[in-house]
Amino acid sequence: MNKLSKIFVVGLPRTGTTSICSTLLTLNYCVAHTAYTQTTFDKANAIADTPVFNDYKALHQHYPNSQFIYLTRNAQKWIPSIKQLLLRMYHNVVRDDGGFNPIIKRCYTEIFSPFTLDNINNDDFLLACYNKHKAAVTEYFEQQRHPVLFIDISKPGNYQKLLKFLNKQNINDDSTDLSFPFLNKGGKVTAWKDLKHPLKVDSTKNGRCSTLDHIS
């Protein structure tokens, strides 16, 4: 896998991005769960979450030979989970005197627009954001005639679909019994930070992020 060939996980936050990143580590990929520097993009073979879910079109243009995986999740489970996350993030997204880095702010305010507390607390709004994002991803890659793997990591058989998509189906003779790990349970979002693995790639350098001008 060269620098212009990556695996991008396009699913929205709280669809299982940490779980699939953990799985990709076990498949011997260098993995970044979020990427905010050019160094991260250069080092990682697989990247998920921010800014991928928002910048997939630019990433496809910059890394044309890449593989894209879209994570789906049952709306009744996703909506309360994403609501909890967005409410926790809200102040640091909207504040103009610091808070999250500009890439996080841009991605979340574009996908969940208008990014207001009223909207975050509105289940219909969140579902509309989910459906709009999935439809936009589907339409874009259909127009590009570029294959995308759509999977729900909670569904039986989707681990095997991932292995086949990545041409890794012979990596383990017992793969029929394998499934994705269930991480970040109960609204927690620290599983990736706590995970130790030699192939894990840092998202930032010394806490700083670049502007990623080539994909923005």
Contacts in CASP RR format, 6 or more apart in sequence:
PFRMAT RR
TARGET T0000
AUTHOR 0000-0000-0000
METHOD contacts of the structure
MODEL  1
MNKLSKIFVVGLPRTGTTSICSTLLTLNYCVAHTAYTQTTFDKANAIADT
PVFNDYKALHQHYPNSQFIYLTRNAQKWIPSIKQLLLRMYHNVVRDDGGF
NPIIKRCYTEIFSPFTLDNINNDDFLLACYNKHKAAVTEYFEQQRHPVLF
IDISKPGNYQKLLKFLNKQNINDDSTDLSFPFLNKGGKVTAWKDLKHPLK
VDSTKNGRCSTLDHIS
1 29 0 8 1.000
1 45 0 8 1.000
3 42 0 8 1.000
4 62 0 8 1.000
4 63 0 8 1.000
4 64 0 8 1.000
4 65 0 8 1.000
4 66 0 8 1.000
5 63 0 8 1.000
5 65 0 8 1.000
5 66 0 8 1.000
5 67 0 8 1.000
6 41 0 8 1.000
6 44 0 8 1.000
6 45 0 8 1.000
6 46 0 8 1.000
6 47 0 8 1.000
6 59 0 8 1.000
6 63 0 8 1.000
6 66 0 8 1.000
6 67 0 8 1.000
7 24 0 8 1.000
7 29 0 8 1.000
7 45 0 8 1.000
7 46 0 8 1.000
7 47 0 8 1.000
7 66 0 8 1.000
7 67 0 8 1.000
7 68 0 8 1.000
7 69 0 8 1.000
7 166 0 8 1.000
8 46 0 8 1.000
8 47 0 8 1.000
8 48 0 8 1.000
8 52 0 8 1.000
8 56 0 8 1.000
8 59 0 8 1.000
8 60 0 8 1.000
8 63 0 8 1.000
8 66 0 8 1.000
8 67 0 8 1.000
8 68 0 8 1.000
8 69 0 8 1.000
9 17 0 8 1.000
9 20 0 8 1.000
9 21 0 8 1.000
9 46 0 8 1.000
9 47 0 8 1.000
9 48 0 8 1.000
9 49 0 8 1.000
9 52 0 8 1.000
9 69 0 8 1.000
9 70 0 8 1.000
9 71 0 8 1.000
10 52 0 8 1.000
10 53 0 8 1.000
10 56 0 8 1.000
10 68 0 8 1.000
10 69 0 8 1.000
10 70 0 8 1.000
10 71 0 8 1.000
10 137 0 8 1.000
10 148 0 8 1.000
11 17 0 8 1.000
11 48 0 8 1.000
11 49 0 8 1.000
11 52 0 8 1.000
11 53 0 8 1.000
11 69 0 8 1.000
11 70 0 8 1.000
11 71 0 8 1.000
11 72 0 8 1.000
11 133 0 8 1.000
11 137 0 8 1.000
12 53 0 8 1.000
12 71 0 8 1.000
12 78 0 8 1.000
12 82 0 8 1.000
12 111 0 8 1.000
12 129 0 8 1.000
12 130 0 8 1.000
12 133 0 8 1.000
13 49 0 8 1.000
13 50 0 8 1.000
13 53 0 8 1.000
13 82 0 8 1.000
13 85 0 8 1.000
14 73 0 8 1.000
14 78 0 8 1.000
14 81 0 8 1.000
14 82 0 8 1.000
14 85 0 8 1.000
15 71 0 8 1.000
15 72 0 8 1.000
15 73 0 8 1.000
15 78 0 8 1.000
15 153 0 8 1.000
16 71 0 8 1.000
16 73 0 8 1.000
16 153 0 8 1.000
16 180 0 8 1.000
16 183 0 8 1.000
16 184 0 8 1.000
17 33 0 8 1.000
17 48 0 8 1.000
17 49 0 8 1.000
17 71 0 8 1.000
18 33 0 8 1.000
18 48 0 8 1.000
18 183 0 8 1.000
18 184 0 8 1.000
18 189 0 8 1.000
18 191 0 8 1.000
18 192 0 8 1.000
19 153 0 8 1.000
19 180 0 8 1.000
19 181 0 8 1.000
19 182 0 8 1.000
19 183 0 8 1.000
19 184 0 8 1.000
20 48 0 8 1.000
20 69 0 8 1.000
20 71 0 8 1.000
20 153 0 8 1.000
20 162 0 8 1.000
20 180 0 8 1.000
21 31 0 8 1.000
21 32 0 8 1.000
21 33 0 8 1.000
21 46 0 8 1.000
21 48 0 8 1.000
21 192 0 8 1.000
22 181 0 8 1.000
22 183 0 8 1.000
22 191 0 8 1.000
22 192 0 8 1.000
22 195 0 8 1.000
23 159 0 8 1.000
23 162 0 8 1.000
23 180 0 8 1.000
23 181 0 8 1.000
24 31 0 8 1.000
24 45 0 8 1.000
24 46 0 8 1.000
25 31 0 8 1.000
25 195 0 8 1.000
25 197 0 8 1.000
25 199 0 8 1.000
25 200 0 8 1.000
27 163 0 8 1.000
27 166 0 8 1.000
27 168 0 8 1.000
27 171 0 8 1.000
28 199 0 8 1.000
29 45 0 8 1.000
29 46 0 8 1.000
29 199 0 8 1.000
30 43 0 8 1.000
30 44 0 8 1.000
30 45 0 8 1.000
30 46 0 8 1.000
30 199 0 8 1.000
30 200 0 8 1.000
30 201 0 8 1.000
31 44 0 8 1.000
31 45 0 8 1.000
31 46 0 8 1.000
31 47 0 8 1.000
31 48 0 8 1.000
31 199 0 8 1.000
31 200 0 8 1.000
31 201 0 8 1.000
32 40 0 8 1.000
32 41 0 8 1.000
32 43 0 8 1.000
32 44 0 8 1.000
32 46 0 8 1.000
32 47 0 8 1.000
32 48 0 8 1.000
32 200 0 8 1.000
32 201 0 8 1.000
32 202 0 8 1.000
32 203 0 8 1.000
33 47 0 8 1.000
33 48 0 8 1.000
33 49 0 8 1.000
33 192 0 8 1.000
33 203 0 8 1.000
34 47 0 8 1.000
34 48 0 8 1.000
34 49 0 8 1.000
34 50 0 8 1.000
34 51 0 8 1.000
34 203 0 8 1.000
35 41 0 8 1.000
35 44 0 8 1.000
35 47 0 8 1.000
35 50 0 8 1.000
35 51 0 8 1.000
35 52 0 8 1.000
35 201 0 8 1.000
35 203 0 8 1.000
36 50 0 8 1.000
36 51 0 8 1.000
36 101 0 8 1.000
36 103 0 8 1.000
36 203 0 8 1.000
36 204 0 8 1.000
36 209 0 8 1.000
36 210 0 8 1.000
36 212 0 8 1.000
37 203 0 8 1.000
37 204 0 8 1.000
37 205 0 8 1.000
37 208 0 8 1.000
37 209 0 8 1.000
37 210 0 8 1.000
37 212 0 8 1.000
38 210 0 8 1.000
38 212 0 8 1.000
38 214 0 8 1.000
39 205 0 8 1.000
40 47 0 8 1.000
40 201 0 8 1.000
40 202 0 8 1.000
40 203 0 8 1.000
40 204 0 8 1.000
41 47 0 8 1.000
41 212 0 8 1.000
43 201 0 8 1.000
44 201 0 8 1.000
50 103 0 8 1.000
50 104 0 8 1.000
50 107 0 8 1.000
50 108 0 8 1.000
51 103 0 8 1.000
51 106 0 8 1.000
51 107 0 8 1.000
51 212 0 8 1.000
51 215 0 8 1.000
52 59 0 8 1.000
53 107 0 8 1.000
53 111 0 8 1.000
53 133 0 8 1.000
54 106 0 8 1.000
54 107 0 8 1.000
54 110 0 8 1.000
54 111 0 8 1.000
55 107 0 8 1.000
55 215 0 8 1.000
55 216 0 8 1.000
56 68 0 8 1.000
56 137 0 8 1.000
56 140 0 8 1.000
57 140 0 8 1.000
58 214 0 8 1.000
58 215 0 8 1.000
58 216 0 8 1.000
59 66 0 8 1.000
59 215 0 8 1.000
60 66 0 8 1.000
60 68 0 8 1.000
60 140 0 8 1.000
60 141 0 8 1.000
60 144 0 8 1.000
60 146 0 8 1.000
62 214 0 8 1.000
62 215 0 8 1.000
67 147 0 8 1.000
67 149 0 8 1.000
67 165 0 8 1.000
67 166 0 8 1.000
68 141 0 8 1.000
68 146 0 8 1.000
68 147 0 8 1.000
68 148 0 8 1.000
68 149 0 8 1.000
69 148 0 8 1.000
69 149 0 8 1.000
69 151 0 8 1.000
69 162 0 8 1.000
69 165 0 8 1.000
70 134 0 8 1.000
70 137 0 8 1.000
70 138 0 8 1.000
70 148 0 8 1.000
70 149 0 8 1.000
70 150 0 8 1.000
70 151 0 8 1.000
71 151 0 8 1.000
71 152 0 8 1.000
71 153 0 8 1.000
72 134 0 8 1.000
72 150 0 8 1.000
72 151 0 8 1.000
72 152 0 8 1.000
73 152 0 8 1.000
73 154 0 8 1.000
74 152 0 8 1.000
74 154 0 8 1.000
75 127 0 8 1.000
75 130 0 8 1.000
78 130 0 8 1.000
79 123 0 8 1.000
79 126 0 8 1.000
79 127 0 8 1.000
79 130 0 8 1.000
81 187 0 8 1.000
82 126 0 8 1.000
82 130 0 8 1.000
83 120 0 8 1.000
83 121 0 8 1.000
83 123 0 8 1.000
83 126 0 8 1.000
84 187 0 8 1.000
85 187 0 8 1.000
85 189 0 8 1.000
86 108 0 8 1.000
86 112 0 8 1.000
86 120 0 8 1.000
87 117 0 8 1.000
87 120 0 8 1.000
87 121 0 8 1.000
89 100 0 8 1.000
89 108 0 8 1.000
90 115 0 8 1.000
90 117 0 8 1.000
90 120 0 8 1.000
91 99 0 8 1.000
92 98 0 8 1.000
92 99 0 8 1.000
92 100 0 8 1.000
93 99 0 8 1.000
93 100 0 8 1.000
93 104 0 8 1.000
93 105 0 8 1.000
93 108 0 8 1.000
93 109 0 8 1.000
93 115 0 8 1.000
94 109 0 8 1.000
94 115 0 8 1.000
101 204 0 8 1.000
101 209 0 8 1.000
102 209 0 8 1.000
102 211 0 8 1.000
103 209 0 8 1.000
103 211 0 8 1.000
103 212 0 8 1.000
106 216 0 8 1.000
108 115 0 8 1.000
109 115 0 8 1.000
111 129 0 8 1.000
111 133 0 8 1.000
112 119 0 8 1.000
112 120 0 8 1.000
112 126 0 8 1.000
112 129 0 8 1.000
119 125 0 8 1.000
119 126 0 8 1.000
120 126 0 8 1.000
137 148 0 8 1.000
138 148 0 8 1.000
141 147 0 8 1.000
141 148 0 8 1.000
149 161 0 8 1.000
149 162 0 8 1.000
149 165 0 8 1.000
151 158 0 8 1.000
151 161 0 8 1.000
151 162 0 8 1.000
152 158 0 8 1.000
153 159 0 8 1.000
153 180 0 8 1.000
154 180 0 8 1.000
154 182 0 8 1.000
156 179 0 8 1.000
158 180 0 8 1.000
159 175 0 8 1.000
159 178 0 8 1.000
159 179 0 8 1.000
159 180 0 8 1.000
160 169 0 8 1.000
160 175 0 8 1.000
160 176 0 8 1.000
160 178 0 8 1.000
162 168 0 8 1.000
163 169 0 8 1.000
163 171 0 8 1.000
163 175 0 8 1.000
169 175 0 8 1.000
172 178 0 8 1.000
183 191 0 8 1.000
183 192 0 8 1.000
184 190 0 8 1.000
184 191 0 8 1.000
184 192 0 8 1.000
203 209 0 8 1.000
END
